[in-house]
Amino acid sequence: MKNIKIEIKWAIIFAIMSLLWMLLEKAVGLHDAHIDKHVIYTNFIAIPAIAVYVFGLMDKRKNFYHGKMTYLQGFISGLIITVFVTVLSPLTQYITSTFITPDYFQNAIAYGVSSGKTTQEAAEAYFNLESYIIQGLIGAPIMGLVTTAIVSIFIMKK
């Protein structure tokens, strides 16, 4: 456990960052008044998400590997962060959907149907807690793997 303490810390930071991002989206109206712009602006979460991985791997390099890290060490560390981010994703989605923005699914369904982009049935099947938890459990490891593979190139130091 001592060997992965840094990764667990950064996975928790990632989860907190995700919740703060949802609070920001809610505050600027992307979950209600400006839901039509949500699909565009929600992608900007990639910036702080990548930053968390960069800082996490830099922390691991500095405080565990004494300033030196191979690509493989960085990649493995990033994968460990990804595993814990994935494990935490159902909890962060539950907190988001229950406490931060409980009307989001209803608003998204209404917008999708009223804009003609989807049917009521398709929207209800997509915009719900179970669907979003499944999407998180699939998306988190994929995006974490890609991010880790790229960030590890820049973090390695011999």
C-alpha positions as CSV (number, residue, x, y, z in Angstrom):
1,M,0.0,0.0,0.0
2,K,2.9,2.3,0.7
3,N,4.1,1.9,-2.9
4,I,0.8,3.2,-4.3
5,K,0.0,5.9,-1.7
6,I,0.8,8.7,-4.2
7,E,-1.5,7.2,-6.9
8,I,-4.4,6.8,-4.5
9,K,-3.9,10.5,-3.4
10,W,-4.0,11.7,-7.0
11,A,-7.1,9.5,-7.8
12,I,-8.9,11.2,-4.9
13,I,-7.7,14.6,-6.2
14,F,-9.1,13.6,-9.6
15,A,-12.4,12.7,-8.1
16,I,-12.6,16.0,-6.2
17,M,-11.6,17.9,-9.4
18,S,-14.4,16.1,-11.3
19,L,-17.0,17.1,-8.6
20,L,-15.8,20.7,-8.7
21,W,-16.1,20.7,-12.5
22,M,-19.7,19.5,-12.2
23,L,-20.3,22.3,-9.7
24,L,-18.9,24.7,-12.2
25,E,-21.0,23.4,-15.1
26,K,-24.1,23.6,-12.9
27,A,-23.2,27.1,-11.8
28,V,-22.8,28.5,-15.3
29,G,-26.1,26.8,-16.4
30,L,-24.8,24.0,-18.6
31,H,-27.2,21.6,-16.8
32,D,-30.3,23.7,-17.4
33,A,-30.4,27.2,-19.0
34,H,-27.5,26.5,-21.4
35,I,-27.9,22.8,-21.8
36,D,-27.7,23.2,-25.5
37,K,-24.0,24.1,-25.1
38,H,-23.2,21.4,-22.6
39,V,-22.0,18.9,-25.2
40,I,-19.3,21.4,-26.3
41,Y,-18.1,22.8,-23.0
42,T,-18.1,19.6,-20.9
43,N,-15.1,18.4,-23.0
44,F,-12.9,21.1,-21.5
45,I,-12.7,18.9,-18.4
46,A,-9.9,17.3,-20.3
47,I,-7.6,20.2,-19.4
48,P,-7.7,19.8,-15.6
49,A,-7.9,16.0,-16.0
50,I,-4.7,15.9,-17.9
51,A,-3.1,18.3,-15.4
52,V,-4.0,16.0,-12.5
53,Y,-2.2,13.1,-14.3
54,V,0.8,15.3,-15.0
55,F,1.1,16.5,-11.4
56,G,0.4,13.0,-10.1
57,L,3.2,11.5,-12.2
58,M,5.6,14.3,-11.4
59,D,4.8,13.7,-7.7
60,K,5.6,10.0,-8.1
61,R,8.8,10.8,-10.0
62,K,10.0,13.3,-7.4
63,N,8.9,11.6,-4.1
64,F,9.1,7.9,-4.9
65,Y,11.7,7.5,-7.7
66,H,13.9,10.3,-6.4
67,G,13.7,12.5,-9.5
68,K,14.2,9.8,-12.1
69,M,11.4,7.8,-13.8
70,T,11.4,5.6,-16.9
71,Y,8.5,5.5,-19.3
72,L,7.3,2.1,-17.9
73,Q,7.4,3.4,-14.3
74,G,5.3,6.4,-15.3
75,F,3.0,4.3,-17.3
76,I,2.4,1.8,-14.5
77,S,1.9,4.7,-12.0
78,G,-0.6,6.3,-14.4
79,L,-2.4,3.0,-14.8
80,I,-2.7,2.6,-11.0
81,I,-4.2,6.2,-10.8
82,T,-6.6,5.1,-13.6
83,V,-7.7,2.0,-11.7
84,F,-8.6,4.1,-8.6
85,V,-10.2,6.8,-10.7
86,T,-12.4,4.1,-12.3
87,V,-13.3,2.6,-9.0
88,L,-14.3,6.1,-7.7
89,S,-16.3,7.0,-10.8
90,P,-19.6,5.4,-9.7
91,L,-19.4,7.4,-6.4
92,T,-18.6,10.7,-8.1
93,Q,-21.4,10.1,-10.6
94,Y,-23.8,9.3,-7.8
95,I,-22.8,12.5,-5.9
96,T,-23.1,14.5,-9.1
97,S,-26.5,13.2,-10.0
98,T,-28.0,13.1,-6.6
99,F,-26.6,16.2,-4.9
100,I,-25.0,18.6,-7.4
101,T,-27.4,18.5,-10.3
102,P,-30.4,16.2,-9.6
103,D,-32.4,17.7,-12.5
104,Y,-29.7,17.2,-15.1
105,F,-31.2,14.0,-16.6
106,Q,-34.7,15.4,-16.8
107,N,-33.3,18.6,-18.5
108,A,-31.1,16.6,-20.9
109,I,-34.0,14.4,-21.9
110,A,-36.3,17.4,-22.4
111,Y,-33.7,19.2,-24.5
112,G,-32.9,16.1,-26.6
113,V,-36.5,15.5,-27.4
114,S,-37.5,19.1,-27.9
115,S,-34.5,19.8,-30.2
116,G,-35.4,16.7,-32.3
117,K,-32.0,15.1,-31.7
118,T,-33.5,12.0,-30.1
119,T,-36.7,10.2,-29.2
120,Q,-38.2,10.2,-25.7
121,E,-37.4,6.5,-25.3
122,A,-33.8,6.8,-26.5
123,A,-33.2,9.9,-24.3
124,E,-34.5,8.1,-21.2
125,A,-32.4,5.1,-21.9
126,Y,-29.2,7.3,-22.3
127,F,-29.8,10.0,-19.7
128,N,-30.0,8.1,-16.4
129,L,-27.7,7.3,-13.5
130,E,-27.2,3.7,-14.4
131,S,-26.2,4.6,-18.0
132,Y,-23.8,7.3,-16.8
133,I,-22.2,4.9,-14.3
134,I,-21.6,2.4,-17.0
135,Q,-20.2,5.1,-19.3
136,G,-17.9,6.2,-16.5
137,L,-16.7,2.6,-15.9
138,I,-15.9,2.2,-19.6
139,G,-14.7,5.8,-20.3
140,A,-12.4,6.2,-17.3
141,P,-10.1,3.4,-18.1
142,I,-9.9,4.2,-21.8
143,M,-9.2,7.9,-21.3
144,G,-6.9,7.1,-18.4
145,L,-4.9,4.7,-20.5
146,V,-4.6,7.2,-23.4
147,T,-3.7,10.1,-21.0
148,T,-1.1,7.9,-19.2
149,A,0.5,6.7,-22.4
150,I,1.0,10.3,-23.6
151,V,1.8,12.0,-20.3
152,S,4.4,9.3,-19.4
153,I,6.5,10.4,-22.4
154,F,6.9,13.9,-21.1
155,I,7.3,12.9,-17.4
156,M,10.1,10.4,-17.8
157,K,13.5,11.5,-16.7
158,K,16.7,9.5,-16.6
